[in-house]
Structure formats: structure tokens, C-alpha cells
Amino acid sequence: MVPAQVPAAQVPADAHLVDVREDDEWAAGHAPGAAHIPLGELGARYTEIPQDIPVYVICRGGTRSNQAAHTLAGAGWQVINVSDGMRGWAAAGRPMTNDSGSPPYVA
């Protein structure tokens, strides 16, 4: 199954968002409320992702999230890849946060 693709500007505000970037990328800045499951941990942590709602998967530019989306879609998830990733998220002016207190950015 081929997952749907949407740009960050079209992700609903109440979407369940899974960020598959690495820890340092996440720490620099991420979408508020997103779940952080690095791509390398997806095989061990996929049970943390709900199967009864659409799930949006995001990374920095759309490549890793596309890989994750294909994996999840093949296993039965309703999944949508955020095709332009956090770069698109930031460019669209979507909210970002981090835990450091410094201005969030896309690493």
C-alpha cells in the first residue's frame, strides 16, 4: 500500500504526528504534541502508534518519514507522509517548540 503524501501546511492542527528524526534534530525543534520515535527505533516502538486513527509521519525533509510511512502502511496503519518535513513545517509558519528555551529551529 502506498501512503498518502501531504505538505506540512496541510496537516490538520489536531493530527496525530509522529516525528522519526534523530534525538539532536528533535531537540533543536519539533511540532508541539508530536510523538518522537526515531526511524531506527520504529521496529521496536511501533506499538506506541495508534492504529485506529490517521497518523502523520514527519522527518526533516520527507525521505525518512516516507520510509516509515511505507512500513506502517504495509502493516495496516492509516498513515500519511508529510512530504516536505519539518523544513516545510517551519516554512509554513507552523508552531515549533523545544525543551531548551532557545528559539526552535530545524536541524
Secondary structure, 3 states (H helix, E strand, C coil): CCCEEECHHHCCCCCEEEECCCHHHHHHCECCCCEECCHHHHHHHHHHCCCCCCEEEECCCCHHHHHHHHHHHHCCCCEEEECCHHHHHHHCCCCCECCCCCCCCCC
